[in-house]
């Protein structure tokens, strides 16, 4: 049995021999998952080998000691075994993003701790330079490899491949809500292919979404087989709760079908959720978002420090853009506009001017061509935008002066879009929640479509950020912002 076979078997990817000694996959896991794990194991073996060789050559050069040559040979297998212990080859963590990267970091830390403890217990001399090079190298290469695999998987999912086929069980309205929510972000890999409803009269609601209602709650397993599904998603339903849900889990267990429960909570991230067992019940505890305290102080300090460094490093570019704006159309290079910040306090936001000087006066004449809504004015081909302004907007260069706002504490590097006072005046009640944190130079709206987003989508993303913000999420958004800006899509 190869190490790939061992990993597949340990994570539920069972195999058996078919006719002609041909390896056949059992239906417990779809072929794309098996292929993904195979690729991940091979890549991780290469990562471990590369990390060992780098540490050996840098630490010892041509004078490699025999025990460390053996250590290099063992490093790939130790690395893969450690990742396996941290469940990085289980299907629910494949391409999961932050959780996958967190487990990879834990793997490196724990492997280093285990090696150190074993060396101390057996009084074995281990060169700290070798260990200090091998583990960080494995971690960096491993993160890069997992990120590349994740991008590849997301591309496949956007094309409709590599999806978990899901049967949703619940009332039609809740199933439709689940279908619509999953359709917004296909990269998560869940595709509803059938539904089980308590009443046949609700079928038409689902058919409008292209989802067949195949059966009722009493034949979920049969529906799974008919639809070729590998996952059942139970949306909040009193008919499928308590003992009924428990019995359903037993039935699905025998077929290797995954069971997930959608509690009806919207836009609440995993770190805020935890399970509390009490009196035989599994209670879902939802923590309040932490919008103040030490983490907020740390975020503010980090934002201002990075903004100051960016202003210093980008000063030649800022000067060049200012000169181009001033020379290509009459008016000041920097445009000042009143925006609403944290707590509803107004501030002056700075941008490079991308429109002609009389743009505000011409807006009323263009309201009939508004492609946004009553709150947000948007035009794809706005005649008020200058030729240089179109280029600046495409690559978000017009936003760079907002680094000064970040330095002054009016804005953050990452946060909701800074709204205009007249937009805030028309906010529905729930939208005011955006004002609980500082507006951002970039945010989820920037990396999810920019101006192509509707008002409702922008609001949904901003509220998601407010409810789930963390420093890790900020770092992830900043990373994705670079790709969004380079592509230049959705900016006008």
HELIX and SHEET records of a PDB file:
HELIX    1   1 UNK A    3  UNK A   10  1                                   8    
HELIX    2   2 UNK A   19  UNK A   21  5                                   3    
HELIX    3   3 UNK A   31  UNK A   60  1                                  30    
HELIX    4   4 UNK A   66  UNK A   85  1                                  20    
HELIX    5   5 UNK A   91  UNK A   93  5                                   3    
HELIX    6   6 UNK A   98  UNK A  121  1                                  24    
HELIX    7   7 UNK A  128  UNK A  158  1                                  31    
HELIX    8   8 UNK A  172  UNK A  184  1                                  13    
HELIX    9   9 UNK A  186  UNK A  188  5                                   3    
HELIX   10  10 UNK A  200  UNK A  202  5                                   3    
HELIX   11  11 UNK A  203  UNK A  207  1                                   5    
HELIX   12  12 UNK A  217  UNK A  219  5                                   3    
HELIX   13  13 UNK A  220  UNK A  227  1                                   8    
HELIX   14  14 UNK A  238  UNK A  240  5                                   3    
HELIX   15  15 UNK A  243  UNK A  255  1                                  13    
HELIX   16  16 UNK A  270  UNK A  272  5                                   3    
HELIX   17  17 UNK A  294  UNK A  313  1                                  20    
HELIX   18  18 UNK A  315  UNK A  328  1                                  14    
HELIX   19  19 UNK A  342  UNK A  344  5                                   3    
HELIX   20  20 UNK A  359  UNK A  366  1                                   8    
HELIX   21  21 UNK A  367  UNK A  369  5                                   3    
HELIX   22  22 UNK A  387  UNK A  394  1                                   8    
HELIX   23  23 UNK A  397  UNK A  399  5                                   3    
HELIX   24  24 UNK A  402  UNK A  408  1                                   7    
HELIX   25  25 UNK A  421  UNK A  425  1                                   5    
HELIX   26  26 UNK A  429  UNK A  436  5                                   8    
HELIX   27  27 UNK A  444  UNK A  447  1                                   4    
HELIX   28  28 UNK A  450  UNK A  452  5                                   3    
HELIX   29  29 UNK A  455  UNK A  468  1                                  14    
HELIX   30  30 UNK A  471  UNK A  487  1                                  17    
SHEET    1   A 2 UNK A  15  UNK A  17  0                                        
SHEET    2   A 2 UNK A  23  UNK A  25 -1                                        
SHEET    1   B 5 UNK A 213  UNK A 215  0                                        
SHEET    2   B 5 UNK A 190  UNK A 196  1                                        
SHEET    3   B 5 UNK A 164  UNK A 169  1                                        
SHEET    4   B 5 UNK A 231  UNK A 235  1                                        
SHEET    5   B 5 UNK A 258  UNK A 262  1                                        
SHEET    1   C 2 UNK A 273  UNK A 278  0                                        
SHEET    2   C 2 UNK A 281  UNK A 286 -1                                        
SHEET    1   D 2 UNK A 334  UNK A 340  0                                        
SHEET    2   D 2 UNK A 346  UNK A 352 -1                                        
SHEET    1   E 2 UNK A 412  UNK A 414  0                                        
SHEET    2   E 2 UNK A 440  UNK A 442  1                                        
END                                                                             
